[in-house]
Amino acid sequence: MNISKRAAAIPPSSTLAITAKVREMKARGADVIGFGAGEPDFTTPAVICDAAIDALHDGQTHYAPTPGTPAAREAVAAKLREENGIDCTADHITINNGAKFTVYLALQALVDPGDEVVLPTPAWVSYKPMIELAGGTLVELPAVAAADFKITPAQLEAAITPRTRVFLLNSPSNPCGTMYTPDELRGLVAVLERHEHVTVVSDEIYEQLVYGDEPALSVGSIDSMRDRTVTINGLSKTFAMTGWRIGYACAPGGGGAVIKAINTMQSQMTSSITSFTMPAVEAALTDGRAEVEGMRRTFAGRAELIHGLIRQWEGVVCPRPMGAFYIFPDISCTFGRVTPGGVVIESALNFASALLDEVGVAVVPGNDFLGPGPRHVRMSFAISEEQIAEGCGRVREWLGKLTGNAAPASNPA
Ligand SMILES: Cc1ncc(COP(=O)(O)O)c(C=O)c1O
């Protein structure tokens, strides 16, 4: 059987691959500390589980409306109005099978072959394949660690052409863990205001997990951007609900054209999300919100812990995480050096595999995150404080045993 060129061109998710490898090593009894996880290590709050269980027993086991039930969509709209300041109603909302699928559908709805999608990098591994599946042309805007992985308004201005269809923004960021401040975001918006043909797809999946003084600002809450922003979010990260697969989009502009297009595609692909999880959406966005602060505080403590520990790694540069649960150290100071196991480190790829083989610490090589990613590894701090301390200690000791000289520094991509 022949595989289509389109399917063959898509790489598997490197982050899910690491998670699967760690799971398999642990099942074999290996002593592994996994910094690969892209999901909270908490369980879903009981009030949310109960809502789904009750719905099951109530017989809500039939097909649900494609965009989501009116009550679930109203709960999403109320959250976006109250927490994010986005002027929207339930008609502007679609609920989909995870924010991952929402991003896919939004790009399918907006991008024609040849359209350009401007993406600050390092960026989440799935954006590039999704842009390519939509036939779009990826325009990368690389941002380096020294700039906190943030692009400048001038960079954005220079990247926009008449072919630009979408500016795809993810703040707080996976994999960088950094976040645009409201002022920085307004700086980017000032550029976008001059280019009315550009739609913003704002992936705000980590927006509740922030560790600075200011909350994350939603682009769609800025009046001038309301009608040309697709805000994407979901329950996975905020409510520890990754396995539930619930994401959503809000797009008030264009007479609801984007939402209609997404719903039409969804109706032909998955029909809707699982029907008995609709009441759980309502429960999460009302009663479930109370438990989010506890989880956020735990992540904030871990962000500080892991940042402090990584700063003890000689030569490694690492911005402090301000959101999400990732940290993205630049480990290029090790390139050219030799590990205790005899591996010459050439890239984040063989850094990560030697680290796993030699001291049982799993990190995600930054290569698939694009931009300067190949000089970095992503570490998730959605693991216990004890594991963070043990894992970072093992890396520090291992780094201390590297021999040979570092390769001359090359310019960051
Ligand atoms: C930036 C970003 N967007 C979207 C998602 C997808 O989340 P979901 O579980 O809702 O599909 C992830 C998950 O890793 C992510 O990191």
The ligand as a MOL file (V3000), in Angstrom:
LIG
                    3D

  0  0  0     0  0            999 V3000
M  V30 BEGIN CTAB
M  V30 COUNTS 16 16 0 0 0
M  V30 BEGIN ATOM
M  V30 1 C 1.0160 25.3090 22.8260 0
M  V30 2 C 0.0390 24.1960 22.9040 0
M  V30 3 N -1.1400 24.3330 22.2770 0
M  V30 4 C -2.0540 23.3610 22.3090 0
M  V30 5 C -1.8200 22.1760 22.9800 0
M  V30 6 C -2.8490 21.0970 22.9110 0
M  V30 7 O -3.5710 20.8970 24.0480 0
M  V30 8 P -4.7860 19.8750 24.0600 0
M  V30 9 O -4.4540 18.8470 25.0770 0
M  V30 10 O -5.9770 20.6780 24.4410 0
M  V30 11 O -4.9320 19.3050 22.6920 0
M  V30 12 C -0.6010 21.9910 23.6370 0
M  V30 13 C -0.3110 20.7120 24.2980 0
M  V30 14 O 0.8080 20.3250 24.5200 0
M  V30 15 C 0.3400 23.0360 23.6110 0
M  V30 16 O 1.5050 22.9220 24.2430 0
M  V30 END ATOM
M  V30 BEGIN BOND
M  V30 1 1 1 2
M  V30 2 1 2 3
M  V30 3 2 2 15
M  V30 4 2 3 4
M  V30 5 1 4 5
M  V30 6 1 5 6
M  V30 7 2 5 12
M  V30 8 1 6 7
M  V30 9 1 7 8
M  V30 10 2 8 9
M  V30 11 1 8 10
M  V30 12 1 8 11
M  V30 13 1 12 13
M  V30 14 1 12 15
M  V30 15 2 13 14
M  V30 16 1 15 16
M  V30 END BOND
M  V30 END CTAB
M  END
